[in-house]
Amino acid sequence: MKIGIMGAGAIARVMARTILALNRPDIELYAIASRSKDRADVFAFEFNVPKSYGSYTQLVCDENVDLVYIATPHSEHYANTILCIDHKKAALVEKAFTANHEQALDLIHRARKANVLITEAIWTRYMPSRALIAKALEDGLIGKVKAINANLCYPIDKKERVIKPELAGGALLDIGIYPLNFALMFFGHEIKHLEGFCVKHTTGVDFIDNIAIEFSDGKTASLYANACVASDRMGYIYGSEGYIAVTNINNPEKIEVFNKDHERVSEIKIPKQVTGYEYQLIECKDCLDRDLIECPSMTHKQTLEVMQIMDNLRRIYGVTYPFENK
């Protein structure tokens, strides 16, 4: 599987390092594309990428590219993915998949019609830690599960992609999507009630998000994201007999089980990884080999449901992007 990366920013560099360190002959870093040829060339030199392109169209026109990893701002995912679909290129699209549900639905319709694989690069959905936590819950290690509390905060308030409404900025799509997915992965997508409030940046995007969810079966989730501060990035799953503590919900580093007397009874070992990005690549390779057009770890239906939840939250917040008003 020859991979072309669209966009040459920080997250693209993480993916490039991942592919190289993975060191699998069947997963190859083949091409880089940027709107600046000079920037693409610098990236290609840094990571020894065979092909360097100064436009995204050149990348998707390369017949050797099997999968395009889209690492551009949220506002560009829709157009970039259409370009891939129109040229029959599978696409691994960075979270958030699109800026809103309408765009996501259109992309999935297009991909299904063209019989092209597209999937969202929400890496936590693909990690082994997801299955390990799910099994601990199924095995009843903490009794009857009742609630989740999760947060993710980074001081990223100077980054353009977060500040600017025209880039679909804000905390929700950038980091709030992680505590949201953390809750949905283990409690499902059947939501009875959704509430939230935010503190906005001067540009109008959400910068501090508080989210409360009641699920159809009575479970609850309290979620927090903040683009101005650092936090412990913890996730807690509470049950009748104890709780599970997950250090760094963005990329789990430790999974601990406590009883109801707050005594640690076990730690669930997480397999050693390259960066955590590799699991989505491996699943894409498997899906391409099997002629699938969606990934089991993050189905099209699940992506659409997450996008709808975030649309509903932004509606509650009163946050819209300029291109949505056209």
C-alpha angles and dihedrals in degrees: 000000000000112000127208118194119215110206127024103223133117097289091049088055091054090052092048091052089048094053093047094047092045086065097196117152090213093056110058134178098226111158145014126200130190133164084245115063090201091055091048091050092052090050092047091051092047094052100027093243112177097217129043124185133187094207136043091229091061089054096053091044091060103104092207095063112102101173131022118207106207110212101164129117117291092254091061100047094089097054093038093053092047087055090054094047093048089055094043093248120148112235134209101195121200117239130296087053091212138342093265146359094264092059092045092051092050092050093051092048090051093047093050092048091049093041091233127147114243125166141165118255097223091146098196089066091061100043124108088234089072093061092042092055092044091052092050089055093045091049090056096240090153099028121236108003115232114162149008130213118187139162139182122184134167130170095242097136093124096056116107094218089059099041103044121082090201088063091050088252131174137097097278101065093035105044108348088071089071100060087041092054090043089061095042095049092061104027100037131232101282102114123183099180135010127191135168148153133197143196110229133220117236087260090063100251122123114263103169118037130191114186130184123188132186112196124213092253093053099261117133138208130202110195133181136187129176128181094193105058143036120248141181090263089219130164123198127191112195127206139172092262102035143309144267119232118204116195110216109003088200092065111356113234099172136015114196131181120212130185123228090269088062092249115143107239101175148349121225110222117231118212116251111261141191098234102314092257092092097076095066090049092051091050092048089052090051092048092050090050089052095043093242121156097204135038119245092221092059111018124195089249092055093048090051092049092051091048090050091051091051091047089052091050092050088050089055090046094046092236121146134162121237094242091055091065095059 
